[in-house]
Amino acid sequence: MNYREAFRAFKRLYPDGTFTTNDRIDRGARRLAWGYFTDDLCKGGHITPEQFATWSHPYPSDNR
């Protein structure tokens, strides 16, 4: 699985609005969910440990 495929799967699992309350995005919760999601992919053998260690969060505007 590549990064783009993983991001698409993440978006299917957590559609837009999943981490939104009162029109505010809970960026911490979304980052945490991405971490758990990629960890599960790695443990399931869908991505390599190197991919898990090097893939950044898919929402660059959240990295503040």
PDB file of N, CA, C, O and CB in Angstrom:
ATOM      1  N   MET A   1       0.856  -1.178   0.000  1.00  0.00           N
ATOM      2  CA  MET A   1       0.000   0.000   0.000  1.00  0.00           C
ATOM      3  C   MET A   1       0.897   1.235   0.000  1.00  0.00           C
ATOM      4  O   MET A   1       1.907   1.293   0.701  1.00  0.00           O
ATOM      5  CB  MET A   1      -0.971   0.001   1.232  1.00  0.00           C
ATOM      6  N   ASN A   2       0.506   2.207  -0.794  1.00  0.00           N
ATOM      7  CA  ASN A   2       1.278   3.444  -0.789  1.00  0.00           C
ATOM      8  C   ASN A   2       0.539   4.517   0.025  1.00  0.00           C
ATOM      9  O   ASN A   2      -0.577   4.297   0.497  1.00  0.00           O
ATOM     10  CB  ASN A   2       1.533   3.935  -2.243  1.00  0.00           C
ATOM     11  N   TYR A   3       1.175   5.660   0.174  1.00  0.00           N
ATOM     12  CA  TYR A   3       0.644   6.740   1.010  1.00  0.00           C
ATOM     13  C   TYR A   3      -0.724   7.206   0.511  1.00  0.00           C
ATOM     14  O   TYR A   3      -1.646   7.402   1.304  1.00  0.00           O
ATOM     15  CB  TYR A   3       1.622   7.921   1.037  1.00  0.00           C
ATOM     16  N   ARG A   4      -0.850   7.379  -0.793  1.00  0.00           N
ATOM     17  CA  ARG A   4      -2.107   7.860  -1.357  1.00  0.00           C
ATOM     18  C   ARG A   4      -3.250   6.876  -1.068  1.00  0.00           C
ATOM     19  O   ARG A   4      -4.353   7.291  -0.713  1.00  0.00           O
ATOM     20  CB  ARG A   4      -1.961   8.077  -2.875  1.00  0.00           C
ATOM     21  N   GLU A   5      -2.987   5.595  -1.219  1.00  0.00           N
ATOM     22  CA  GLU A   5      -4.000   4.577  -0.925  1.00  0.00           C
ATOM     23  C   GLU A   5      -4.378   4.590   0.558  1.00  0.00           C
ATOM     24  O   GLU A   5      -5.551   4.465   0.912  1.00  0.00           O
ATOM     25  CB  GLU A   5      -3.488   3.181  -1.328  1.00  0.00           C
ATOM     26  N   ALA A   6      -3.384   4.742   1.403  1.00  0.00           N
ATOM     27  CA  ALA A   6      -3.648   4.791   2.842  1.00  0.00           C
ATOM     28  C   ALA A   6      -4.495   6.015   3.196  1.00  0.00           C
ATOM     29  O   ALA A   6      -5.428   5.918   3.992  1.00  0.00           O
ATOM     30  CB  ALA A   6      -2.324   4.813   3.632  1.00  0.00           C
ATOM     31  N   PHE A   7      -4.173   7.152   2.611  1.00  0.00           N
ATOM     32  CA  PHE A   7      -4.933   8.369   2.897  1.00  0.00           C
ATOM     33  C   PHE A   7      -6.380   8.211   2.434  1.00  0.00           C
ATOM     34  O   PHE A   7      -7.304   8.622   3.137  1.00  0.00           O
ATOM     35  CB  PHE A   7      -4.280   9.592   2.214  1.00  0.00           C
ATOM     36  N   ARG A   8      -6.582   7.622   1.261  1.00  0.00           N
ATOM     37  CA  ARG A   8      -7.945   7.399   0.772  1.00  0.00           C
ATOM     38  C   ARG A   8      -8.722   6.468   1.712  1.00  0.00           C
ATOM     39  O   ARG A   8      -9.899   6.703   1.989  1.00  0.00           O
ATOM     40  CB  ARG A   8      -7.912   6.806  -0.653  1.00  0.00           C
ATOM     41  N   ALA A   9      -8.066   5.425   2.195  1.00  0.00           N
ATOM     42  CA  ALA A   9      -8.711   4.504   3.129  1.00  0.00           C
ATOM     43  C   ALA A   9      -9.063   5.220   4.433  1.00  0.00           C
ATOM     44  O   ALA A   9     -10.131   4.994   5.002  1.00  0.00           O
ATOM     45  CB  ALA A   9      -7.798   3.294   3.413  1.00  0.00           C
ATOM     46  N   PHE A  10      -8.165   6.080   4.901  1.00  0.00           N
ATOM     47  CA  PHE A  10      -8.398   6.859   6.115  1.00  0.00           C
ATOM     48  C   PHE A  10      -9.619   7.765   5.928  1.00  0.00           C
ATOM     49  O   PHE A  10     -10.465   7.870   6.816  1.00  0.00           O
ATOM     50  CB  PHE A  10      -7.144   7.700   6.475  1.00  0.00           C
ATOM     51  N   LYS A  11      -9.701   8.417   4.763  1.00  0.00           N
ATOM     52  CA  LYS A  11     -10.824   9.310   4.480  1.00  0.00           C
ATOM     53  C   LYS A  11     -12.143   8.534   4.400  1.00  0.00           C
ATOM     54  O   LYS A  11     -13.189   9.062   4.776  1.00  0.00           O
ATOM     55  CB  LYS A  11     -10.579  10.072   3.168  1.00  0.00           C
ATOM     56  N   ARG A  12     -12.104   7.283   3.913  1.00  0.00           N
ATOM     57  CA  ARG A  12     -13.326   6.475   3.886  1.00  0.00           C
ATOM     58  C   ARG A  12     -13.742   6.096   5.305  1.00  0.00           C
ATOM     59  O   ARG A  12     -14.927   6.089   5.637  1.00  0.00           O
ATOM     60  CB  ARG A  12     -13.122   5.203   3.029  1.00  0.00           C
ATOM     61  N   LEU A  13     -12.755   5.784   6.130  1.00  0.00           N
ATOM     62  CA  LEU A  13     -13.030   5.401   7.508  1.00  0.00           C
ATOM     63  C   LEU A  13     -13.493   6.591   8.345  1.00  0.00           C
ATOM     64  O   LEU A  13     -14.380   6.463   9.189  1.00  0.00           O
ATOM     65  CB  LEU A  13     -11.794   4.778   8.132  1.00  0.00           C
ATOM     66  N   TYR A  14     -12.883   7.744   8.100  1.00  0.00           N
ATOM     67  CA  TYR A  14     -13.201   8.973   8.834  1.00  0.00           C
ATOM     68  C   TYR A  14     -13.556  10.075   7.829  1.00  0.00           C
ATOM     69  O   TYR A  14     -12.699  10.892   7.492  1.00  0.00           O
ATOM     70  CB  TYR A  14     -11.999   9.412   9.744  1.00  0.00           C
ATOM     71  N   PRO A  15     -14.800  10.110   7.345  1.00  0.00           N
ATOM     72  CA  PRO A  15     -15.183  11.128   6.358  1.00  0.00           C
ATOM     73  C   PRO A  15     -15.106  12.540   6.940  1.00  0.00           C
ATOM     74  O   PRO A  15     -15.027  12.723   8.155  1.00  0.00           O
ATOM     75  CB  PRO A  15     -16.599  10.857   5.844  1.00  0.00           C
ATOM     76  N   ASP A  16     -15.131  13.529   6.054  1.00  0.00           N
ATOM     77  CA  ASP A  16     -15.105  14.927   6.494  1.00  0.00           C
ATOM     78  C   ASP A  16     -16.177  15.162   7.540  1.00  0.00           C
ATOM     79  O   ASP A  16     -17.303  14.683   7.410  1.00  0.00           O
ATOM     80  CB  ASP A  16     -15.302  15.885   5.302  1.00  0.00           C
ATOM     81  N   GLY A  17     -15.830  15.881   8.548  1.00  0.00           N
ATOM     82  CA  GLY A  17     -16.763  16.185   9.621  1.00  0.00           C
ATOM     83  C   GLY A  17     -16.640  15.267  10.823  1.00  0.00           C
ATOM     84  O   GLY A  17     -17.200  15.557  11.880  1.00  0.00           O
ATOM     85  N   THR A  18     -15.919  14.165  10.680  1.00  0.00           N
ATOM     86  CA  THR A  18     -15.781  13.224  11.788  1.00  0.00           C
ATOM     87  C   THR A  18     -15.140  13.885  13.004  1.00  0.00           C
ATOM     88  O   THR A  18     -15.545  13.625  14.137  1.00  0.00           O
ATOM     89  CB  THR A  18     -14.956  12.017  11.356  1.00  0.00           C
ATOM     90  N   PHE A  19     -14.170  14.713  12.782  1.00  0.00           N
ATOM     91  CA  PHE A  19     -13.431  15.335  13.886  1.00  0.00           C
ATOM     92  C   PHE A  19     -13.822  16.803  14.073  1.00  0.00           C
ATOM     93  O   PHE A  19     -13.017  17.612  14.535  1.00  0.00           O
ATOM     94  CB  PHE A  19     -11.922  15.226  13.638  1.00  0.00           C
ATOM     95  N   THR A  20     -15.038  17.132  13.717  1.00  0.00           N
ATOM     96  CA  THR A  20     -15.503  18.512  13.798  1.00  0.00           C
ATOM     97  C   THR A  20     -16.590  18.643  14.859  1.00  0.00           C
ATOM     98  O   THR A  20     -17.550  17.872  14.880  1.00  0.00           O
ATOM     99  CB  THR A  20     -16.027  18.990  12.432  1.00  0.00           C
ATOM    100  N   THR A  21     -16.428  19.618  15.729  1.00  0.00           N
ATOM    101  CA  THR A  21     -17.428  19.951  16.735  1.00  0.00           C
ATOM    102  C   THR A  21     -17.607  21.459  16.727  1.00  0.00           C
ATOM    103  O   THR A  21     -16.633  22.206  16.819  1.00  0.00           O
ATOM    104  CB  THR A  21     -17.014  19.435  18.156  1.00  0.00           C
ATOM    105  N   ASN A  22     -18.841  21.901  16.616  1.00  0.00           N
ATOM    106  CA  ASN A  22     -19.133  23.340  16.584  1.00  0.00           C
ATOM    107  C   ASN A  22     -18.300  24.050  15.525  1.00  0.00           C
ATOM    108  O   ASN A  22     -17.764  25.131  15.767  1.00  0.00           O
ATOM    109  CB  ASN A  22     -18.873  23.969  17.958  1.00  0.00           C
ATOM    110  N   ASP A  23     -18.195  23.439  14.358  1.00  0.00           N
ATOM    111  CA  ASP A  23     -17.453  23.987  13.213  1.00  0.00           C
ATOM    112  C   ASP A  23     -15.958  24.154  13.479  1.00  0.00           C
ATOM    113  O   ASP A  23     -15.291  24.928  12.791  1.00  0.00           O
ATOM    114  CB  ASP A  23     -18.037  25.320  12.825  1.00  0.00           C
ATOM    115  N   ARG A  24     -15.428  23.440  14.467  1.00  0.00           N
ATOM    116  CA  ARG A  24     -13.985  23.483  14.744  1.00  0.00           C
ATOM    117  C   ARG A  24     -13.429  22.078  14.613  1.00  0.00           C
ATOM    118  O   ARG A  24     -13.996  21.122  15.141  1.00  0.00           O
ATOM    119  CB  ARG A  24     -13.689  24.068  16.166  1.00  0.00           C
ATOM    120  N   ILE A  25     -12.319  21.962  13.909  1.00  0.00           N
ATOM    121  CA  ILE A  25     -11.677  20.663  13.707  1.00  0.00           C
ATOM    122  C   ILE A  25     -10.820  20.338  14.926  1.00  0.00           C
ATOM    123  O   ILE A  25     -10.014  21.158  15.365  1.00  0.00           O
ATOM    124  CB  ILE A  25     -10.815  20.657  12.407  1.00  0.00           C
ATOM    125  N   ASP A  26     -10.999  19.149  15.460  1.00  0.00           N
ATOM    126  CA  ASP A  26     -10.155  18.673  16.550  1.00  0.00           C
ATOM    127  C   ASP A  26      -8.923  18.043  15.908  1.00  0.00           C
ATOM    128  O   ASP A  26      -8.892  16.844  15.633  1.00  0.00           O
ATOM    129  CB  ASP A  26     -10.920  17.645  17.485  1.00  0.00           C
ATOM    130  N   ARG A  27      -7.919  18.870  15.678  1.00  0.00           N
ATOM    131  CA  ARG A  27      -6.720  18.438  14.960  1.00  0.00           C
ATOM    132  C   ARG A  27      -5.943  17.365  15.721  1.00  0.00           C
ATOM    133  O   ARG A  27      -5.370  16.457  15.118  1.00  0.00           O
ATOM    134  CB  ARG A  27      -5.819  19.631  14.695  1.00  0.00           C
ATOM    135  N   GLY A  28      -5.929  17.473  17.015  1.00  0.00           N
ATOM    136  CA  GLY A  28      -5.236  16.481  17.829  1.00  0.00           C
ATOM    137  C   GLY A  28      -5.865  15.100  17.688  1.00  0.00           C
ATOM    138  O   GLY A  28      -5.163  14.098  17.558  1.00  0.00           O
ATOM    139  N   ALA A  29      -7.191  15.059  17.715  1.00  0.00           N
ATOM    140  CA  ALA A  29      -7.896  13.785  17.563  1.00  0.00           C
ATOM    141  C   ALA A  29      -7.661  13.195  16.179  1.00  0.00           C
ATOM    142  O   ALA A  29      -7.499  11.983  16.036  1.00  0.00           O
ATOM    143  CB  ALA A  29      -9.398  13.971  17.809  1.00  0.00           C
ATOM    144  N   ARG A  30      -7.642  14.049  15.164  1.00  0.00           N
ATOM    145  CA  ARG A  30      -7.408  13.571  13.797  1.00  0.00           C
ATOM    146  C   ARG A  30      -5.997  13.031  13.645  1.00  0.00           C
ATOM    147  O   ARG A  30      -5.797  11.993  13.014  1.00  0.00           O
ATOM    148  CB  ARG A  30      -7.650  14.694  12.783  1.00  0.00           C
ATOM    149  N   ARG A  31      -5.013  13.725  14.216  1.00  0.00           N
ATOM    150  CA  ARG A  31      -3.620  13.239  14.164  1.00  0.00           C
ATOM    151  C   ARG A  31      -3.484  11.922  14.912  1.00  0.00           C
ATOM    152  O   ARG A  31      -2.802  11.009  14.446  1.00  0.00           O
ATOM    153  CB  ARG A  31      -2.650  14.285  14.762  1.00  0.00           C
ATOM    154  N   LEU A  32      -4.130  11.819  16.067  1.00  0.00           N
ATOM    155  CA  LEU A  32      -4.077  10.590  16.851  1.00  0.00           C
ATOM    156  C   LEU A  32      -4.711   9.434  16.080  1.00  0.00           C
ATOM    157  O   LEU A  32      -4.177   8.325  16.070  1.00  0.00           O
ATOM    158  CB  LEU A  32      -4.785  10.783  18.204  1.00  0.00           C
ATOM    159  N   ALA A  33      -5.843   9.692  15.438  1.00  0.00           N
ATOM    160  CA  ALA A  33      -6.510   8.658  14.641  1.00  0.00           C
ATOM    161  C   ALA A  33      -5.616   8.200  13.497  1.00  0.00           C
ATOM    162  O   ALA A  33      -5.557   7.006  13.203  1.00  0.00           O
ATOM    163  CB  ALA A  33      -7.847   9.178  14.090  1.00  0.00           C
ATOM    164  N   TRP A  34      -4.918   9.131  12.847  1.00  0.00           N
ATOM    165  CA  TRP A  34      -3.987   8.771  11.765  1.00  0.00           C
ATOM    166  C   TRP A  34      -2.868   7.887  12.312  1.00  0.00           C
ATOM    167  O   TRP A  34      -2.474   6.916  11.667  1.00  0.00           O
ATOM    168  CB  TRP A  34      -3.390  10.046  11.099  1.00  0.00           C
ATOM    169  N   GLY A  35      -2.367   8.211  13.472  1.00  0.00           N
ATOM    170  CA  GLY A  35      -1.313   7.398  14.079  1.00  0.00           C
ATOM    171  C   GLY A  35      -1.776   5.982  14.385  1.00  0.00           C
ATOM    172  O   GLY A  35      -1.067   5.015  14.104  1.00  0.00           O
ATOM    173  N   TYR A  36      -2.957   5.864  14.955  1.00  0.00           N
ATOM    174  CA  TYR A  36      -3.509   4.532  15.231  1.00  0.00           C
ATOM    175  C   TYR A  36      -3.792   3.777  13.934  1.00  0.00           C
ATOM    176  O   TYR A  36      -3.545   2.575  13.837  1.00  0.00           O
ATOM    177  CB  TYR A  36      -4.799   4.645  16.067  1.00  0.00           C
ATOM    178  N   PHE A  37      -4.309   4.493  12.948  1.00  0.00           N
ATOM    179  CA  PHE A  37      -4.636   3.887  11.665  1.00  0.00           C
ATOM    180  C   PHE A  37      -3.381   3.322  10.996  1.00  0.00           C
ATOM    181  O   PHE A  37      -3.379   2.176  10.546  1.00  0.00           O
ATOM    182  CB  PHE A  37      -5.314   4.915  10.748  1.00  0.00           C
ATOM    183  N   THR A  38      -2.318   4.121  10.931  1.00  0.00           N
ATOM    184  CA  THR A  38      -1.093   3.635  10.280  1.00  0.00           C
ATOM    185  C   THR A  38      -0.416   2.553  11.114  1.00  0.00           C
ATOM    186  O   THR A  38       0.217   1.656  10.557  1.00  0.00           O
ATOM    187  CB  THR A  38      -0.117   4.796  10.039  1.00  0.00           C
ATOM    188  N   ASP A  39      -0.535   2.621  12.426  1.00  0.00           N
ATOM    189  CA  ASP A  39       0.004   1.565  13.273  1.00  0.00           C
ATOM    190  C   ASP A  39      -0.694   0.240  12.972  1.00  0.00           C
ATOM    191  O   ASP A  39      -0.046  -0.801  12.868  1.00  0.00           O
ATOM    192  CB  ASP A  39      -0.151   1.931  14.762  1.00  0.00           C
ATOM    193  N   ASP A  40      -2.009   0.286  12.835  1.00  0.00           N
ATOM    194  CA  ASP A  40      -2.766  -0.920  12.486  1.00  0.00           C
ATOM    195  C   ASP A  40      -2.365  -1.445  11.109  1.00  0.00           C
ATOM    196  O   ASP A  40      -2.258  -2.656  10.915  1.00  0.00           O
ATOM    197  CB  ASP A  40      -4.274  -0.631  12.519  1.00  0.00           C
ATOM    198  N   LEU A  41      -2.143  -0.545  10.157  1.00  0.00           N
ATOM    199  CA  LEU A  41      -1.697  -0.976   8.830  1.00  0.00           C
ATOM    200  C   LEU A  41      -0.357  -1.686   8.918  1.00  0.00           C
ATOM    201  O   LEU A  41      -0.145  -2.708   8.266  1.00  0.00           O
ATOM    202  CB  LEU A  41      -1.596   0.223   7.876  1.00  0.00           C
ATOM    203  N   CYS A  42       0.538  -1.151   9.717  1.00  0.00           N
ATOM    204  CA  CYS A  42       1.866  -1.738   9.874  1.00  0.00           C
ATOM    205  C   CYS A  42       1.769  -3.103  10.556  1.00  0.00           C
ATOM    206  O   CYS A  42       2.363  -4.075  10.089  1.00  0.00           O
ATOM    207  CB  CYS A  42       2.781  -0.797  10.685  1.00  0.00           C
ATOM    208  N   LYS A  43       1.039  -3.174  11.635  1.00  0.00           N
ATOM    209  CA  LYS A  43       0.904  -4.443  12.361  1.00  0.00           C
ATOM    210  C   LYS A  43       0.206  -5.507  11.519  1.00  0.00           C
ATOM    211  O   LYS A  43       0.441  -6.701  11.705  1.00  0.00           O
ATOM    212  CB  LYS A  43       0.132  -4.228  13.661  1.00  0.00           C
ATOM    213  N   GLY A  44      -0.656  -5.075  10.592  1.00  0.00           N
ATOM    214  CA  GLY A  44      -1.357  -6.000   9.713  1.00  0.00           C
ATOM    215  C   GLY A  44      -0.553  -6.387   8.476  1.00  0.00           C
ATOM    216  O   GLY A  44      -0.995  -7.203   7.667  1.00  0.00           O
ATOM    217  N   GLY A  45       0.635  -5.792   8.337  1.00  0.00           N
ATOM    218  CA  GLY A  45       1.486  -6.117   7.201  1.00  0.00           C
ATOM    219  C   GLY A  45       1.121  -5.399   5.912  1.00  0.00           C
ATOM    220  O   GLY A  45       1.591  -5.781   4.841  1.00  0.00           O
ATOM    221  N   HIS A  46       0.290  -4.365   5.996  1.00  0.00           N
ATOM    222  CA  HIS A  46      -0.121  -3.626   4.808  1.00  0.00           C
ATOM    223  C   HIS A  46       0.885  -2.550   4.417  1.00  0.00           C
ATOM    224  O   HIS A  46       0.972  -2.163   3.252  1.00  0.00           O
ATOM    225  CB  HIS A  46      -1.475  -2.998   5.035  1.00  0.00           C
ATOM    226  N   ILE A  47       1.635  -2.074   5.390  1.00  0.00           N
ATOM    227  CA  ILE A  47       2.727  -1.135   5.134  1.00  0.00           C
ATOM    228  C   ILE A  47       3.941  -1.617   5.925  1.00  0.00           C
ATOM    229  O   ILE A  47       3.818  -2.384   6.880  1.00  0.00           O
ATOM    230  CB  ILE A  47       2.329   0.344   5.532  1.00  0.00           C
ATOM    231  N   THR A  48       5.107  -1.151   5.505  1.00  0.00           N
ATOM    232  CA  THR A  48       6.343  -1.561   6.170  1.00  0.00           C
ATOM    233  C   THR A  48       6.593  -0.691   7.403  1.00  0.00           C
ATOM    234  O   THR A  48       6.024   0.394   7.529  1.00  0.00           O
ATOM    235  CB  THR A  48       7.541  -1.472   5.195  1.00  0.00           C
ATOM    236  N   PRO A  49       7.442  -1.169   8.308  1.00  0.00           N
ATOM    237  CA  PRO A  49       7.813  -0.325   9.451  1.00  0.00           C
ATOM    238  C   PRO A  49       8.452   0.997   9.005  1.00  0.00           C
ATOM    239  O   PRO A  49       8.271   2.025   9.658  1.00  0.00           O
ATOM    240  CB  PRO A  49       8.776  -1.082  10.369  1.00  0.00           C
ATOM    241  N   GLU A  50       9.188   0.970   7.913  1.00  0.00           N
ATOM    242  CA  GLU A  50       9.800   2.207   7.410  1.00  0.00           C
ATOM    243  C   GLU A  50       8.721   3.193   6.952  1.00  0.00           C
ATOM    244  O   GLU A  50       8.818   4.389   7.228  1.00  0.00           O
ATOM    245  CB  GLU A  50      10.771   1.896   6.242  1.00  0.00           C
ATOM    246  N   GLN A  51       7.700   2.698   6.258  1.00  0.00           N
ATOM    247  CA  GLN A  51       6.599   3.573   5.855  1.00  0.00           C
ATOM    248  C   GLN A  51       5.914   4.154   7.095  1.00  0.00           C
ATOM    249  O   GLN A  51       5.633   5.351   7.149  1.00  0.00           O
ATOM    250  CB  GLN A  51       5.576   2.800   4.979  1.00  0.00           C
ATOM    251  N   PHE A  52       5.654   3.318   8.069  1.00  0.00           N
ATOM    252  CA  PHE A  52       5.011   3.780   9.292  1.00  0.00           C
ATOM    253  C   PHE A  52       5.836   4.881   9.966  1.00  0.00           C
ATOM    254  O   PHE A  52       5.284   5.872  10.445  1.00  0.00           O
ATOM    255  CB  PHE A  52       4.803   2.606  10.257  1.00  0.00           C
ATOM    256  N   ALA A  53       7.129   4.704   9.998  1.00  0.00           N
ATOM    257  CA  ALA A  53       8.009   5.654  10.684  1.00  0.00           C
ATOM    258  C   ALA A  53       8.190   6.964   9.918  1.00  0.00           C
ATOM    259  O   ALA A  53       8.494   7.992  10.523  1.00  0.00           O
ATOM    260  CB  ALA A  53       9.359   5.021  10.917  1.00  0.00           C
ATOM    261  N   THR A  54       8.010   6.941   8.607  1.00  0.00           N
ATOM    262  CA  THR A  54       8.334   8.139   7.819  1.00  0.00           C
ATOM    263  C   THR A  54       7.130   8.873   7.241  1.00  0.00           C
ATOM    264  O   THR A  54       7.262  10.016   6.803  1.00  0.00           O
ATOM    265  CB  THR A  54       9.234   7.761   6.704  1.00  0.00           C
ATOM    266  N   TRP A  55       5.962   8.241   7.232  1.00  0.00           N
ATOM    267  CA  TRP A  55       4.799   8.935   6.674  1.00  0.00           C
ATOM    268  C   TRP A  55       4.342  10.038   7.613  1.00  0.00           C
ATOM    269  O   TRP A  55       4.139   9.817   8.807  1.00  0.00           O
ATOM    270  CB  TRP A  55       3.648   7.949   6.411  1.00  0.00           C
ATOM    271  N   SER A  56       4.186  11.219   7.056  1.00  0.00           N
ATOM    272  CA  SER A  56       3.720  12.347   7.857  1.00  0.00           C
ATOM    273  C   SER A  56       2.194  12.360   7.900  1.00  0.00           C
ATOM    274  O   SER A  56       1.523  11.666   7.137  1.00  0.00           O
ATOM    275  CB  SER A  56       4.257  13.681   7.290  1.00  0.00           C
ATOM    276  N   HIS A  57       1.684  13.150   8.793  1.00  0.00           N
ATOM    277  CA  HIS A  57       0.246  13.328   8.915  1.00  0.00           C
ATOM    278  C   HIS A  57      -0.273  13.913   7.602  1.00  0.00           C
ATOM    279  O   HIS A  57       0.357  14.821   7.061  1.00  0.00           O
ATOM    280  CB  HIS A  57      -0.113  14.252  10.130  1.00  0.00           C
ATOM    281  N   PRO A  58      -1.394  13.428   7.069  1.00  0.00           N
ATOM    282  CA  PRO A  58      -1.859  13.864   5.760  1.00  0.00           C
ATOM    283  C   PRO A  58      -2.483  15.255   5.701  1.00  0.00           C
ATOM    284  O   PRO A  58      -2.914  15.687   4.632  1.00  0.00           O
ATOM    285  CB  PRO A  58      -2.833  12.899   5.267  1.00  0.00           C
ATOM    286  N   TYR A  59      -2.539  15.951   6.806  1.00  0.00           N
ATOM    287  CA  TYR A  59      -3.108  17.282   6.828  1.00  0.00           C
ATOM    288  C   TYR A  59      -2.014  18.278   7.225  1.00  0.00           C
ATOM    289  O   TYR A  59      -1.896  18.622   8.401  1.00  0.00           O
ATOM    290  CB  TYR A  59      -4.318  17.355   7.802  1.00  0.00           C
ATOM    291  N   PRO A  60      -1.218  18.743   6.265  1.00  0.00           N
ATOM    292  CA  PRO A  60      -0.065  19.590   6.610  1.00  0.00           C
ATOM    293  C   PRO A  60      -0.427  20.854   7.367  1.00  0.00           C
ATOM    294  O   PRO A  60       0.377  21.346   8.158  1.00  0.00           O
ATOM    295  CB  PRO A  60       0.667  19.969   5.368  1.00  0.00           C
ATOM    296  N   SER A  61      -1.618  21.390   7.145  1.00  0.00           N
ATOM    297  CA  SER A  61      -1.990  22.625   7.843  1.00  0.00           C
ATOM    298  C   SER A  61      -2.161  22.390   9.343  1.00  0.00           C
ATOM    299  O   SER A  61      -2.227  23.346  10.116  1.00  0.00           O
ATOM    300  CB  SER A  61      -3.282  23.198   7.255  1.00  0.00           C
ATOM    301  N   ASP A  62      -2.234  21.119   9.760  1.00  0.00           N
ATOM    302  CA  ASP A  62      -2.371  20.804  11.185  1.00  0.00           C
ATOM    303  C   ASP A  62      -1.041  20.830  11.921  1.00  0.00           C
ATOM    304  O   ASP A  62      -1.024  20.844  13.152  1.00  0.00           O
ATOM    305  CB  ASP A  62      -3.010  19.448  11.353  1.00  0.00           C
ATOM    306  N   ASN A  63       0.049  20.836  11.212  1.00  0.00           N
ATOM    307  CA  ASN A  63       1.371  20.745  11.841  1.00  0.00           C
ATOM    308  C   ASN A  63       1.835  22.121  12.303  1.00  0.00           C
ATOM    309  O   ASN A  63       2.747  22.710  11.724  1.00  0.00           O
ATOM    310  CB  ASN A  63       2.400  20.136  10.863  1.00  0.00           C
ATOM    311  N   ARG A  64       1.210  22.610  13.329  1.00  0.00           N
ATOM    312  CA  ARG A  64       1.588  23.937  13.854  1.00  0.00           C
ATOM    313  C   ARG A  64       2.169  23.793  15.228  1.00  0.00           C
ATOM    314  O   ARG A  64       2.549  24.787  15.845  1.00  0.00           O
ATOM    315  CB  ARG A  64       0.382  24.894  13.891  1.00  0.00           C
TER     316      ARG A  64
END
